[in-house]
Amino acid sequence: MERTDLVVPADAIARLRIPPLAITDGAADPEWVEVPLSRWWFLTRRPSQRLPLDARSARSVRRATRLAPWSLPVALVSLIGWWLAYHANLTRAGLLAAMAAFFSVHLLGLVRDHGLPKHLPYRTRFGELRIPGVPAAVAQQWLARNPEVTATGEPAPRPHSRRFYIGWSTGLLAASIGIAATMANNGREDDILLWMLVPALFTAGIVAALRIPSPRSAGRVRTWPPVNVDRRVP
């Protein structure tokens, strides 16, 4: 199935005329769901957009929305469990309980994300609504009903600016090298957690560096399809 991304300008979101076709698979009998647009699912107050989804995706989004507020508390419980398992002198039962607490965040993530669409709509840093992976036939309906909406085959822009990724990659790499050099020359035995921090910071710095967008890609949009689109409302 041919797919494309829809881009809705920020000032056009409130007056969208959304066709009754699922943005996930084009189903003609969709369920309308408030889909969170924030990448931070644990936030209790987050922007959302009412969109048509197929039945399976709708159930998954509703379940993820219900479980999302528990993400932060469970992450804290997981961190406490990891700390107790590493530092405290626990009995066998206590150690099993601590490990169960540690893995609780992974279990919650598996349950929360099961069945979610591969790509969910989100707001870009410019305030636009981007709906990725929309079937071509559904995209045509959106374009016909909403003159301000565009479709693009270009990769989605990074959520942050080029300067953001350059700054973070430089800072993380410098921090990892600085911590490693300090521990190697301070003449004492350092906690293993500090040594674990070095590769974590270095890896995060490399990931940030790989996400730096090229100067030419900033603001580049290629509309889809490359021929004239019939925007008459069917």
C-alpha positions as CSV (number, residue, x, y, z in Angstrom):
1,M,0.0,0.0,0.0
2,E,1.4,3.4,-1.0
3,R,1.7,5.8,1.9
4,T,2.6,9.4,2.4
5,D,2.9,11.9,5.3
6,L,0.3,14.7,5.8
7,V,1.4,18.1,7.1
8,V,-1.2,20.4,8.6
9,P,-0.1,24.1,9.3
10,A,-0.6,25.1,12.9
11,D,-3.2,27.7,12.1
12,A,-5.3,25.2,10.1
13,I,-5.6,22.5,12.7
14,A,-8.7,24.0,14.3
15,R,-10.7,24.0,11.1
16,L,-9.7,20.6,9.7
17,R,-12.3,18.7,7.7
18,I,-11.3,15.1,8.3
19,P,-12.7,12.5,6.0
20,P,-14.3,9.4,7.7
21,L,-11.5,7.1,6.7
22,A,-8.9,5.5,9.0
23,I,-5.5,7.1,8.7
24,T,-3.9,3.8,9.6
25,D,-5.4,1.4,6.9
26,G,-8.1,3.4,5.1
27,A,-11.0,1.6,6.7
28,A,-14.4,3.1,5.9
29,D,-15.8,2.4,9.4
30,P,-13.2,4.0,11.7
31,E,-13.4,4.7,15.4
32,W,-12.7,8.3,16.4
33,V,-10.1,8.6,19.1
34,E,-8.3,11.4,20.9
35,V,-4.7,10.7,19.9
36,P,-2.0,12.2,22.0
37,L,0.4,14.4,20.0
38,S,3.1,14.7,22.6
39,R,6.1,12.4,22.5
40,W,6.0,12.5,26.3
41,W,3.3,10.0,27.0
42,F,3.6,10.2,30.8
43,L,2.2,13.8,30.8
44,T,-1.3,14.0,32.2
45,R,-2.0,17.2,30.2
46,R,-0.8,16.8,26.7
47,P,-2.2,18.0,23.4
48,S,-4.4,15.6,21.4
49,Q,-6.2,15.4,18.1
50,R,-9.4,13.5,17.4
51,L,-8.6,11.2,14.5
52,P,-10.2,8.2,12.8
53,L,-8.4,4.9,13.4
54,D,-9.1,1.3,12.6
55,A,-10.6,-0.7,15.5
56,R,-7.4,-2.5,16.6
57,S,-5.4,0.7,16.6
58,A,-8.1,2.6,18.4
59,R,-8.1,0.0,21.3
60,S,-4.3,0.2,21.5
61,V,-4.3,4.0,21.7
62,R,-7.0,4.1,24.4
63,R,-5.1,1.5,26.4
64,A,-1.8,3.4,26.0
65,T,-3.5,6.7,27.1
66,R,-4.9,5.0,30.2
67,L,-1.5,3.5,31.2
68,A,0.6,6.6,30.2
69,P,0.2,8.4,33.6
70,W,1.7,5.4,35.3
71,S,4.9,5.5,33.3
72,L,6.8,8.0,35.6
73,P,5.8,6.4,38.9
74,V,6.7,2.9,37.6
75,A,10.0,4.2,36.3
76,L,10.8,5.5,39.8
77,V,9.9,2.2,41.4
78,S,12.1,0.5,38.8
79,L,15.0,2.8,39.8
80,I,14.5,2.1,43.5
81,G,14.4,-1.6,42.8
82,W,17.7,-1.5,40.8
83,W,19.4,0.6,43.6
84,L,18.3,-1.9,46.3
85,A,19.4,-4.9,44.3
86,Y,22.8,-3.4,43.8
87,H,23.5,-1.7,47.2
88,A,21.3,-3.3,49.8
89,N,22.1,-6.6,51.6
90,L,18.8,-8.3,50.7
91,T,17.5,-11.8,51.4
92,R,16.7,-14.0,48.4
93,A,13.0,-13.0,48.6
94,G,14.0,-9.3,48.8
95,L,16.3,-9.6,45.9
96,L,13.6,-11.2,43.8
97,A,11.2,-8.4,44.8
98,A,13.8,-5.7,43.9
99,M,14.4,-7.3,40.5
100,A,10.7,-7.5,39.9
101,A,10.4,-3.8,40.7
102,F,13.3,-3.1,38.3
103,F,11.7,-5.0,35.4
104,S,8.2,-3.5,36.0
105,V,9.0,-0.5,33.8
106,H,9.8,-2.8,30.9
107,L,6.6,-4.8,31.4
108,L,4.6,-1.6,31.5
109,G,6.2,-0.5,28.3
110,L,5.4,-3.7,26.5
111,V,1.8,-3.7,27.6
112,R,1.3,0.0,26.9
113,D,2.9,0.0,23.4
114,H,1.4,-3.4,22.2
115,G,-0.6,-2.9,19.0
116,L,0.1,0.8,18.6
117,P,0.4,2.1,15.0
118,K,4.0,2.1,13.8
119,H,3.9,5.9,13.4
120,L,1.7,8.2,15.5
121,P,0.7,11.8,14.7
122,Y,2.7,14.5,16.4
123,R,3.2,18.2,16.6
124,T,6.5,19.4,15.1
125,R,8.7,22.1,16.7
126,F,7.0,24.6,14.3
127,G,3.6,23.7,15.6
128,E,2.5,21.8,12.6
129,L,0.5,18.6,12.8
130,R,2.3,15.8,11.0
131,I,0.4,12.5,10.3
132,P,2.9,9.9,9.0
133,G,2.2,6.8,6.9
134,V,-1.3,7.7,5.6
135,P,-2.6,5.5,2.8
136,A,-2.5,7.3,-0.6
137,A,-6.3,7.2,-1.1
138,V,-6.9,8.7,2.3
139,A,-4.3,11.4,1.7
140,Q,-6.1,12.4,-1.5
141,Q,-9.3,12.9,0.5
142,W,-7.5,15.0,3.1
143,L,-6.0,17.2,0.3
144,A,-9.4,17.6,-1.4
145,R,-11.1,18.7,1.7
146,N,-8.4,20.9,3.2
147,P,-6.6,23.3,0.8
148,E,-3.9,24.2,3.4
149,V,-2.9,20.6,4.0
150,T,0.1,19.2,2.1
151,A,1.5,15.7,1.6
152,T,5.2,15.0,1.5
153,G,7.5,12.1,0.8
154,E,10.5,13.7,2.6
155,P,11.7,12.3,5.9
156,A,10.2,13.9,9.0
157,P,12.2,16.9,10.3
158,R,14.1,16.4,13.6
159,P,12.2,17.4,16.7
160,H,15.0,19.9,17.6
161,S,17.2,22.3,15.7
162,R,20.6,21.5,14.2
163,R,22.2,23.6,17.0
164,F,20.5,21.5,19.7
165,Y,22.0,18.3,18.4
166,I,25.5,19.8,17.8
167,G,25.5,21.2,21.4
168,W,24.3,18.0,23.0
169,S,26.6,15.7,21.1
170,T,29.6,17.9,21.8
171,G,28.8,18.2,25.5
172,L,28.1,14.4,26.0
173,L,31.2,13.3,24.2
174,A,33.3,15.9,26.2
175,A,31.8,14.8,29.5
176,S,32.4,11.1,28.8
177,I,36.1,11.7,27.9
178,G,36.5,14.1,30.8
179,I,35.1,11.6,33.4
180,A,37.1,8.7,32.0
181,A,40.3,10.8,32.1
182,T,39.6,12.0,35.7
183,M,38.9,8.5,37.0
184,A,42.0,7.0,35.2
185,N,44.3,9.5,36.9
186,N,42.8,10.2,40.4
187,G,44.7,7.3,42.0
188,R,41.7,5.7,43.7
189,E,39.2,3.0,43.0
190,D,36.0,4.5,41.7
191,D,32.5,3.2,41.9
192,I,31.6,0.9,39.0
193,L,28.5,3.1,38.4
194,L,30.8,5.9,37.3
195,W,32.6,3.6,34.9
196,M,29.2,2.6,33.5
197,L,28.3,6.2,33.0
198,V,31.3,6.8,30.6
199,P,30.1,4.5,27.8
200,A,26.5,5.6,28.4
201,L,27.4,9.3,27.8
202,F,29.7,8.4,24.9
203,T,26.9,6.4,23.2
204,A,24.4,9.1,23.8
205,G,26.8,11.6,22.3
206,I,27.3,9.5,19.1
207,V,23.5,9.1,18.8
208,A,23.0,12.8,19.1
209,A,25.7,13.4,16.5
210,L,24.1,11.0,14.0
211,R,20.8,12.9,14.4
212,I,22.3,16.2,13.3
213,P,20.3,17.3,10.2
214,S,22.2,18.5,7.1
215,P,22.0,22.2,6.4
216,R,20.3,21.6,3.1
217,S,17.5,19.4,4.6
218,A,16.3,22.2,6.9
219,G,12.9,23.4,5.7
220,R,12.9,21.3,2.6
221,V,9.4,19.9,1.7
222,R,8.5,17.8,-1.3
223,T,4.8,17.6,-2.0
224,W,3.0,14.5,-3.0
225,P,1.9,13.5,-5.6
226,P,4.0,15.4,-8.1
227,V,1.0,16.0,-10.3
228,N,-2.0,18.3,-9.9
229,V,-4.3,17.2,-7.1
230,D,-8.0,17.4,-7.5
231,R,-9.0,19.4,-4.3
232,R,-12.7,19.4,-5.1
233,V,-14.7,18.0,-2.2
234,P,-16.2,14.7,-3.3
